[in-house]
């Protein structure tokens, strides 16, 4: 991969590669921007096909974090860490201690938390080495803990905003929703959707995860290859990225796409493809900001779960603003959201996290 060309194209400040032979750690930390504050973004542990795939993931995810933090009104820049998982070697405390030492060398330019494949316990291990970490167990009602439930809360509220805008529905009651990926975030989203009266179609590469949604929520389970083509009102991508592309978009019959996965569009042109098919896309880094909101309030301190809930409640209005602007300008929603985020970053200060309307 042409590292310098790609990092320059995406606007990264720095990219850091770390290797600790003793623990087996191989990690990449990409710092996209510190214009609004220290770069913040979770740590993903994944078995990548090769190192180029890991770097590509780090670059795309870290830029998405810049936009996510900007649109959420947080005093944070964008960064991301990826750990190249070894399927023959389970992650150890020693590995996450080594990862903590890597973070410490950056002197506060990057703040980590958990992401795919990483747990609260792993963050506690990182915390033993460095203070530049969040997603730790909360104490006495303070903000903190696993950010996954907060992400799910924001996705649910965002789906309500999207169906309100596109379908003129005040709730998801009676709608059919396909959830792609039912791990921690996707499962909790299914719980909320089912409680609100939606019927579910689900899939997961882990058959046990999918089966659990059938048992708990009467979900229809299909294969991952079939999920995007289901006859549903809403698709919620909650697995990995690049699922919306030139091959998959023509198969979609849903009116709304709103989910938790990062980088759902394989390329920017896929936003135009959705727009041309009159499919409303909720930009992923806007709708899935609940987790980083929790992380930010935990890290800055003196904030409660009520504060977290109040800031996540602003996500629907942000989406509504994007949808309205996209309609008026006849532009894809991803183009509108990118422009808004880039304007905030260029100004060098986050937009205050206050409501501009009724969520």
KAMO-V790638 format. One line per field, one symbol per residue. ss: DSSP state (a for helix, b for strand, c for the rest). Layout:
ss->???
//
This chain:
ss->ccaaaaaaaacccbbbbbbbccccbbbbbbbbbcccccbbccbbbbccccaaaaaaaaaaaaaaaaaaaaacccccbbbbbbbbccccccccaaaaaaaaaaaaaccccbbbcbcccccaaaaaaaacccccbccccccccbcccccaaaaaaaaaaaaaaaaaaaaccccccccbbbbbcccaaaaaaaaaaaacccbbbbbcccaaaaaaaaaaaccbbcccccaaaccccbbbbccccccbccccaaaccccbbcccccccbcccaaaaaaaacccbbccaaaaccaaaaaaaaaaacccbaaaaaaaaccaaaaaaaaaaaaaaacccaaaaaaaaaaaaaaacccccccccccc
//
